Each structure stands twice: as structure tokens, then as C-alpha cells.
Amino acid sequence: MPDKNEAPEIDAIDDIIHGRLRLGIMAYLSAIEPASFPELLDRTGATNGNLSTHLTKLETAGYVRQEKGYNGKRPQTLVYLTKDGRAAWIVYLDAMRALLGDG
């Protein structure tokens, strides 16, 4: 356990999660899973291209999984938080609490 007088490590904050849009995606998926692409668009206020780029970054890190399929004749993308993503989310929250002096 770190000394209370010791400053928390800012390096413990996961830069992949910490981006504003990726943070919103991770927070939403931690509570609602799976989420559809349109649902994430609505919740984050992102554009199609911006959301797609950030989902790809999270997917490359192993934090989310995208499942593409169809809902009737319409294409549908569902996004899931992976086991590694949930673990990273918990570590991120713990690091933020420590940084804020609440851990």
C-alpha cells in the first residue's frame, strides 16, 4: 500500500480509456451490455466515423468486442465489454480514485 504522503502515479491512468469518448463508451458498456452502434452514437453524441475509430482503438486493446450481423434486413453492430475490458475499467476507476485521494 502506498504511503499517504506519496503522490499517486499519474502513469497508472490508462490512456486508452481516458480519452473523453472512450471513457464514455467504457462507462456505458460497464452498465449496459451489449450496446448497439446507434445507441452508442446517441449516448456519446459522436459522429459515425469518430465512434468507429474509438471503438476500433478499444477493440485493438482487447477492451471491447464488436459483433456485426443483421436485425432483420438491417445491418447491426453490437458492442460488448470483454473480460479484459471490465478488468481494465476497474483498474482505471481505482487509479482515478487514488489520484483523487479517495482510494
N, CA, C and O of each residue as an XYZ file, in Angstrom:
412
protein
N       0.852     -1.185      0.000
C       0.000      0.000      0.000
C       0.895      1.244      0.000
O       1.821      1.331      0.807
N       0.635      2.206     -0.890
C       1.466      3.394     -0.961
C       1.328      4.265      0.283
O       0.274      4.307      0.918
N       2.405      4.953      0.615
C       2.435      5.901      1.721
C       1.447      7.024      1.410
O       1.370      7.473      0.266
N       0.686      7.488      2.413
C      -0.308      8.543      2.184
C       0.319      9.840      1.716
O      -0.338     10.644      1.054
N       1.605     10.058      2.057
C       2.292     11.273      1.637
C       2.831     11.158      0.219
O       3.280     12.146     -0.363
N       2.787      9.959     -0.333
C       3.294      9.701     -1.675
C       2.227     10.090     -2.702
O       1.052      9.757     -2.542
N       2.638     10.785     -3.741
C       1.698     11.174     -4.797
C       1.311      9.942     -5.606
O       2.173      9.121     -5.917
N       0.038      9.795     -5.953
C      -0.355      8.658     -6.786
C       0.300      8.764     -8.156
O       0.580      9.857     -8.647
N       0.530      7.638     -8.743
C       1.167      7.588    -10.054
C       0.179      7.971    -11.146
O      -0.797      7.261    -11.388
N       0.434      9.082    -11.793
C      -0.413      9.504    -12.908
C      -0.289      8.516    -14.063
O      -1.201      8.381    -14.879
N       0.856      7.824    -14.121
C       1.066      6.831    -15.178
C       0.137      5.630    -15.039
O       0.008      4.841    -15.976
N      -0.514      5.480    -13.884
C      -1.442      4.371    -13.683
C      -2.756      4.591    -14.435
O      -3.556      3.665    -14.565
N      -2.981      5.807    -14.928
C      -4.204      6.107    -15.679
C      -4.047      5.568    -17.096
O      -3.115      5.939    -17.808
N      -4.953      4.702    -17.496
C      -4.923      4.055    -18.808
C      -5.329      5.066    -19.884
O      -6.488      5.478    -19.953
N      -4.368      5.460    -20.718
C      -4.639      6.446    -21.773
C      -5.651      5.947    -22.799
O      -6.348      6.749    -23.420
N      -5.735      4.660    -22.977
C      -6.705      4.128    -23.939
C      -8.128      4.412    -23.453
O      -8.999      4.770    -24.246
N      -8.354      4.256    -22.177
C      -9.686      4.512    -21.615
C      -9.914      6.002    -21.384
O     -11.036      6.485    -21.538
N      -8.877      6.726    -21.019
C      -9.024      8.086    -20.508
C      -9.513      9.118    -21.531
O     -10.002     10.175    -21.133
N      -9.398      8.849    -22.805
C      -9.945      9.775    -23.795
C     -11.436      9.965    -23.560
O     -12.140      9.003    -23.251
N     -11.923     11.177    -23.700
C     -13.308     11.510    -23.348
C     -14.337     10.566    -23.966
O     -15.211     10.058    -23.263
N     -14.244     10.329    -25.257
C     -15.223      9.471    -25.921
C     -15.064      8.013    -25.495
O     -16.056      7.328    -25.245
N     -13.827      7.537    -25.409
C     -13.599      6.150    -24.982
C     -14.033      5.951    -23.529
O     -14.540      4.888    -23.171
N     -13.837      6.963    -22.702
C     -14.292      6.899    -21.312
C     -15.815      6.740    -21.274
O     -16.341      5.926    -20.515
N     -16.509      7.516    -22.089
C     -17.968      7.410    -22.155
C     -18.433      6.046    -22.641
O     -19.407      5.497    -22.125
N     -17.740      5.503    -23.629
C     -18.082      4.175    -24.154
C     -17.905      3.124    -23.062
O     -18.788      2.298    -22.829
N     -16.751      3.167    -22.397
C     -16.461      2.177    -21.352
C     -17.455      2.295    -20.199
O     -17.936      1.283    -19.690
N     -17.762      3.511    -19.789
C     -18.714      3.714    -18.689
C     -20.084      3.158    -19.065
O     -20.722      2.473    -18.266
N     -20.530      3.451    -20.272
C     -21.843      2.978    -20.701
C     -21.879      1.458    -20.785
O     -22.828      0.824    -20.324
N     -20.829      0.873    -21.383
C     -20.799     -0.587    -21.523
C     -20.654     -1.295    -20.182
O     -21.052     -2.453    -20.052
N     -20.094     -0.622    -19.187
C     -19.969     -1.254    -17.875
C     -21.339     -1.442    -17.222
O     -21.494     -2.269    -16.323
N     -22.325     -0.675    -17.674
C     -23.675     -0.763    -17.114
C     -24.677     -1.399    -18.064
O     -25.591     -2.094    -17.621
N     -24.520     -1.172    -19.360
C     -25.470     -1.647    -20.370
C     -24.697     -2.477    -21.387
O     -23.809     -1.967    -22.069
N     -25.038     -3.746    -21.483
C     -24.300     -4.578    -22.423
C     -25.198     -5.653    -23.000
O     -25.924     -6.290    -22.237
N     -25.191     -5.891    -24.301
C     -24.433     -5.127    -25.285
C     -25.132     -3.814    -25.607
O     -26.292     -3.599    -25.257
N     -24.404     -2.957    -26.274
C     -24.975     -1.705    -26.771
C     -24.868     -1.730    -28.289
O     -23.860     -2.175    -28.838
N     -25.889     -1.260    -28.954
C     -25.846     -1.175    -30.411
C     -25.068      0.076    -30.820
O     -24.944      1.026    -30.047
N     -24.556      0.059    -32.030
C     -23.820      1.207    -32.549
C     -24.676      2.480    -32.501
O     -24.195      3.510    -32.030
N     -25.942      2.439    -32.979
C     -26.774      3.653    -32.900
C     -27.013      4.124    -31.460
O     -27.090      5.324    -31.197
N     -27.128      3.181    -30.548
C     -27.321      3.525    -29.136
C     -26.084      4.273    -28.607
O     -26.216      5.266    -27.893
N     -24.882      3.788    -28.963
C     -23.654      4.462    -28.552
C     -23.522      5.832    -29.214
O     -23.034      6.779    -28.598
N     -23.959      5.934    -30.468
C     -23.963      7.244    -31.138
C     -24.813      8.236    -30.355
O     -24.405      9.371    -30.106
N     -26.002      7.784    -29.973
C     -26.933      8.631    -29.239
C     -26.374      9.017    -27.872
O     -26.448     10.181    -27.479
N     -25.823      8.059    -27.157
C     -25.322      8.293    -25.794
C     -24.073      9.156    -25.754
O     -23.870      9.914    -24.806
N     -23.228      9.045    -26.784
C     -21.952      9.776    -26.765
C     -21.997     11.082    -27.550
O     -21.175     11.970    -27.324
N     -22.946     11.204    -28.465
C     -23.005     12.390    -29.309
C     -21.915     12.409    -30.373
O     -21.653     13.451    -30.973
N     -21.285     11.279    -30.610
C     -20.200     11.170    -31.593
C     -20.762     11.055    -33.006
O     -21.945     10.776    -33.201
N     -19.896     11.276    -33.979
C     -20.262     11.006    -35.368
C     -19.969      9.526    -35.647
O     -19.255      8.872    -34.887
N     -20.526      9.014    -36.736
C     -20.283      7.613    -37.115
C     -18.788      7.305    -37.189
O     -18.320      6.334    -36.595
N     -18.040      8.137    -37.923
C     -16.621      7.889    -38.127
C     -15.822      7.988    -36.840
O     -14.934      7.173    -36.591
N     -16.135      8.985    -36.022
C     -15.422      9.168    -34.764
C     -15.675      7.999    -33.816
O     -14.739      7.484    -33.205
N     -16.931      7.577    -33.690
C     -17.260      6.448    -32.826
C     -16.575      5.188    -33.332
O     -16.008      4.431    -32.544
N     -16.624      4.960    -34.624
C     -15.986      3.788    -35.212
C     -14.488      3.760    -34.916
O     -13.944      2.711    -34.572
N     -13.824      4.902    -35.048
C     -12.389      4.991    -34.774
C     -12.081      4.650    -33.320
O     -11.140      3.905    -33.044
N     -12.858      5.184    -32.398
C     -12.607      4.940    -30.977
C     -12.967      3.507    -30.581
O     -12.298      2.918    -29.731
N     -14.004      2.946    -31.179
C     -14.324      1.540    -30.913
C     -13.199      0.633    -31.408
O     -12.854     -0.351    -30.753
N     -12.633      0.964    -32.559
C     -11.514      0.176    -33.089
C     -10.325      0.242    -32.150
O      -9.649     -0.765    -31.938
N     -10.058      1.404    -31.585
C      -8.943      1.543    -30.641
C      -9.193      0.689    -29.397
O      -8.282      0.015    -28.915
N     -10.409      0.714    -28.881
C     -10.754     -0.109    -27.719
C     -10.707     -1.599    -28.066
O     -10.284     -2.420    -27.252
N     -11.140     -1.936    -29.270
C     -11.127     -3.336    -29.703
C      -9.689     -3.833    -29.874
O      -9.377     -4.959    -29.487
N      -8.822     -3.016    -30.443
C      -7.417     -3.372    -30.617
C      -6.754     -3.622    -29.264
O      -5.890     -4.491    -29.147
N      -7.156     -2.866    -28.244
C      -6.620     -3.046    -26.896
C      -7.212     -4.279    -26.207
O      -6.733     -4.697    -25.153
N      -8.256     -4.858    -26.810
C      -8.899     -6.028    -26.223
C      -9.963     -5.687    -25.198
O     -10.393     -6.556    -24.438
N     -10.398     -4.422    -25.166
C     -11.363     -3.974    -24.165
C     -12.815     -4.166    -24.594
O     -13.690     -4.359    -23.750
N     -13.075     -4.115    -25.888
C     -14.427     -4.348    -26.395
C     -14.375     -5.338    -27.550
O     -13.334     -5.568    -28.166
N     -15.542     -5.910    -27.816
C     -15.698     -6.811    -28.956
C     -16.902     -6.321    -29.737
O     -17.960     -6.050    -29.168
N     -16.732     -6.210    -31.047
C     -17.844     -5.794    -31.906
C     -18.355     -7.016    -32.649
O     -17.581     -7.794    -33.209
N     -19.650     -7.167    -32.644
C     -20.296     -8.281    -33.327
C     -21.194     -7.699    -34.411
O     -22.176     -7.017    -34.117
N     -20.853     -7.972    -35.653
C     -21.634     -7.439    -36.775
C     -22.584     -8.517    -37.283
O     -22.209     -9.677    -37.450
N     -23.804     -8.107    -37.519
C     -24.817     -9.034    -38.001
C     -25.979     -8.251    -38.584
O     -25.821     -7.125    -39.057
N     -27.134     -8.865    -38.540
C     -28.334     -8.232    -39.091
C     -29.473     -8.332    -38.097
O     -29.603     -9.311    -37.362
N     -30.286     -7.305    -38.094
C     -31.541     -7.290    -37.364
C     -32.606     -7.200    -38.445
O     -32.922     -6.114    -38.932
N     -33.152     -8.340    -38.812
C     -33.998     -8.400    -39.997
C     -33.108     -8.219    -41.212
O     -32.156     -8.976    -41.401
N     -33.404     -7.229    -42.036
C     -32.578     -6.950    -43.216
C     -31.595     -5.806    -42.979
O     -30.810     -5.457    -43.861
N     -31.646     -5.236    -41.799
C     -30.777     -4.082    -41.491
C     -29.490     -4.539    -40.813
O     -29.528     -5.366    -39.901
N     -28.353     -4.007    -41.253
C     -27.103     -4.337    -40.576
C     -27.119     -3.822    -39.132
O     -27.676     -2.764    -38.838
N     -26.503     -4.589    -38.256
C     -26.476     -4.212    -36.846
C     -25.106     -4.539    -36.255
O     -24.574     -5.628    -36.471
N     -24.545     -3.601    -35.517
C     -23.304     -3.836    -34.789
C     -23.610     -3.738    -33.304
O     -24.129     -2.731    -32.824
N     -23.279     -4.802    -32.590
C     -23.417     -4.809    -31.137
C     -22.024     -4.745    -30.534
O     -21.091     -5.366    -31.045
N     -21.883     -3.999    -29.456
C     -20.589     -3.821    -28.810
C     -20.669     -4.379    -27.396
O     -21.581     -4.062    -26.633
N     -19.697     -5.214    -27.068
C     -19.618     -5.861    -25.765
C     -18.332     -5.451    -25.059
O     -17.301     -5.262    -25.704
N     -18.388     -5.315    -23.755
C     -17.201     -5.134    -22.942
C     -16.611     -6.517    -22.703
O     -17.324     -7.418    -22.260
N     -15.331     -6.705    -22.984
C     -14.698     -8.003    -22.784
C     -14.316     -8.176    -21.310
O     -14.386     -7.230    -20.526
N     -13.915     -9.387    -20.949
C     -13.429     -9.659    -19.598
C     -12.218     -8.768    -19.299
O     -12.127     -8.189    -18.217
N     -11.294     -8.659    -20.251
C     -10.126     -7.789    -20.075
C     -10.549     -6.326    -19.989
O      -9.960     -5.548    -19.238
N     -11.569     -5.955    -20.757
C     -12.073     -4.593    -20.716
C     -12.670     -4.247    -19.368
O     -12.448     -3.155    -18.844
N     -13.430     -5.180    -18.804
C     -14.021     -4.944    -17.477
C     -12.917     -4.821    -16.429
O     -12.987     -3.956    -15.556
N     -11.902     -5.678    -16.509
C     -10.777     -5.613    -15.564
C     -10.038     -4.275    -15.711
O      -9.688     -3.647    -14.712
N      -9.803     -3.843    -16.953
C      -9.124     -2.567    -17.198
C      -9.963     -1.404    -16.674
O      -9.422     -0.432    -16.149
N     -11.272     -1.503    -16.816
C     -12.182     -0.464    -16.331
C     -12.074     -0.334    -14.808
O     -12.019      0.776    -14.279
N     -12.044     -1.462    -14.114
C     -11.935     -1.458    -12.651
C     -10.588     -0.873    -12.217
O     -10.529     -0.077    -11.279
N      -9.516     -1.263    -12.894
C      -8.189     -0.715    -12.595
C      -8.186      0.796    -12.844
O      -7.623      1.559    -12.059
N      -8.816      1.218    -13.939
C      -8.901      2.642    -14.261
C      -9.627      3.402    -13.150
O      -9.151      4.439    -12.688
N     -10.775      2.884    -12.725
C     -11.541      3.548    -11.668
C     -10.745      3.617    -10.369
O     -10.765      4.638     -9.682
N     -10.041      2.527    -10.028
C      -9.209      2.522     -8.821
C      -8.095      3.556     -8.921
O      -7.802      4.248     -7.946
N      -7.471      3.665    -10.096
C      -6.397      4.626    -10.297
C      -6.926      6.057    -10.171
O      -6.264      6.915     -9.587
N      -8.107      6.312    -10.711
C      -8.699      7.650    -10.602
C      -9.038      7.969     -9.142
O      -8.816      9.089     -8.681
N      -9.577      6.980     -8.418
C      -9.876      7.204     -7.004
C      -8.603      7.537     -6.228
O      -8.601      8.436     -5.387
N      -7.521      6.810     -6.511
C      -6.240      7.051     -5.841
C      -5.724      8.451     -6.195
O      -5.228      9.170     -5.328
N      -5.843      8.827     -7.452
C      -5.377     10.134     -7.895
C      -6.163     11.249     -7.210
O      -5.615     12.303     -6.890
N      -7.444     11.005     -6.994
C      -8.299     11.997     -6.361
C      -8.235     11.955     -4.837
O      -8.885     12.748     -4.154
N      -7.437     11.011     -4.310
C      -7.291     10.903     -2.869
C      -8.441     10.209     -2.194
O      -8.673     10.387     -0.998
N      -9.166      9.413     -2.962
C     -10.351      8.729     -2.445
C     -10.128      7.224     -2.408
O     -11.089      6.467     -2.274
N      -8.880      6.774     -2.525
C      -8.634      5.348     -2.631
C      -7.836      4.875     -1.528
O      -7.529      3.685     -1.454
